[in-house]
């Protein structure tokens, strides 16, 4: 792909993701609460968009680390209900209720953000392998802020209680939450650095 064409595609994707992320944050601030701004999905939109615009593959990958596995689960649930009309795990039931169009557009980022991020990594290329540190610092900081400023009802990023469609062992929830994210970040980061197409030779 020619450099000019590549830059145009990256600019377009970056602007689209950044714009949707910004709209999501503004909407959360105006109509919901500050803690809602801290959903990993909203932040990922912004940071992946910025990462693409400034050609920082590590910033893009750091967000993929956090959202990749949760988004797989979300998409399975979403497409199952979209195709069959039957709720699978109940994770995406909210999408199939009467909601504002802008809310639906923001939610649909779950479907396309990972393919866009992968395409961006393919074009930009990772130069470092320690981007997982960004992911870890981010989830630790967000956990602390949400615990202080959030509430159990909104349960942003499932910080207060389990929001998955299955039960979890009777262990301290903070231990399970961090273990789950560390495992997801580690597994995804390992996979990204092993995929040659995403890495600078």
N, C-alpha and C positions, 0 to 999 in steps of 0.2 A: 504494500500500500504506500502510495506517495505521501511524503511528509505533510504537504498542504492539506490533502484529503484527510489524513489521520488527525491533524490538529483541528480541523473543522468538526469532525465527528466527536472528538473528545470535548471540545468546547460546548457543543450542543447537548451532549449527555450531562456534562457538568452543570450547565445552566439549568436544565430541566430538574435534576435531582435537588440542586441547591434551592431552587424556587419552590418546589413542593415542600421541602423541609422547612423553609422559612414560613410558608403559609401555615403549615401544621403547627409550628411553634406559636405564631401570632394567634391563631385560632384557639389554641389551648390556653394561652394567657388571657384572652378576652372572654372566653365563654366557659372555661372549666376552672383550672387552678394552676398555680406555679409548678406543683409537683408533676403535673401531667406533661410539662415541657421535657421532663427527664426520661420519658420513654426512650429506650435504646433505639427503637425504630425511627423516631423523629431525629434523634441526634445522628444516627447513621446516614440518613438522607442528606443532612447538612454536610457532614464531614466527608462522605464519599464524594459529594458534589464538589467540595473544596479541593479534595485530594486529586480529583480528575482535572480541575481547572489549573492547579499549580503543578500538575504532573508528579505528584507524590504518591507512588504506588504503595509505600508503607502505610500511609494514612488510610488509604482505601482498604488495604488488607487488614488493618487493625479493627475496622468495623465489620468486615466480613467474618472475622474470628468470633465476634460477639453474636451476630444475628444469623449465621448460616444454618446451624442445626435447628434453632427455634423456628426459622422460616420454612424449613423442610416440613416440620410438623404442621405449621399453619397452612401451608399449601396443600398438603394431603387432605386435611380437614375441609379446606375451602373447595377444592375441585371435586371431592366426593359429594359434598352437598350440592354444588352447582350442577353436577351431572345427574345425580339420583333424586335430588329434592329432599333427601333425608339427612338429618343431622348425624354426624359421625361421633365426634368427641365434644361438640358444643363450643369449640374454641372460636369458630367464625360465625356463630349464629347471629351475632350483632350485625353482620354485613347484610343479612337477608331480612332485615327489618326496615321499616320506613325511616330513612335517614337523609340528611341533606346531601346534595350532589357533591359538594366539596369534600365532605367527610368520606364519601365513597371513593373519590379520586385519590385522596390521601391514603386510604386503606389499601388500594390496589397496588401501591408501591411494593407490597409484600410479594407480588407476583413477578415484577420485572427488575427489582433492584439488584438481585444476585447475578442474573445474566449480564446486566450492564456493568457491574463491578468486575466480573470475570473478563469481559471484553476489554475493559479499561486496563486491567492488569496485563492482559496479553499485549496491548499496545504500548504501555508505559514501561513495564518490567520492574520487578523487585530488585533492588540493589543491596538490601540488607535483610538479615534473617531475624533480627531482634524486635520486629514490630509487635510481637506478642506482648511486650512490656507496656506498650501504649494501651492495649486492651485491658490488661490487668489493672493498671493504675486507674483507668476509666471506671471499671466496674466497682472497685473499692471506693472511690470518691462518690460515685453515684449512690452506692448503697448507704453510705454515711449520711449524705444530704437527704435522701428520700426518707430514711428512718427519722430524721429530725423534722423535716418539713412536710412529709407526706402523711397519708392516713391509710388505715387498713381497708377502708371501703373502696378507694380507687386502686389500691394494691399495685402501684406502678412497678413494672418489671418483676412482679411476683415477690417483692421484697418482704412483705409481711406474712404471706401464707402461700401455700401451694396453689397454683392456678392451672395445673395440668389435669388431664382427664383420667388420672389414675392416682392411687394412694402411694405414699412414700413411707419408708421405714420410720419407726418411732425414735428418731435421733434429733438432736437440737437442729431446728430449721436453719439457723444461720450457717451451721456446718454443711448441711445439704446444699444450700443455695450456692455457697462459695465453691464447694466441691464440684457441683454441676457446671458452673461457669469456667472453672479452671480446666476441667476435662474438655469441655467444648472448645475453649480457646486453644488449648494445647493440641488437640486432635486436628482442628481446622488449620492452625498455623503450620503444623507438620506437613499436612497435605499440600498447602500452598507452596511451601519451599521445595517440595518434591516434584511439583509439576513444572517441567522444564519450560513450557511455553510462557509461564508467568515470570520467569527469572532471567536476569541479565546474564549472558554467557561470559 
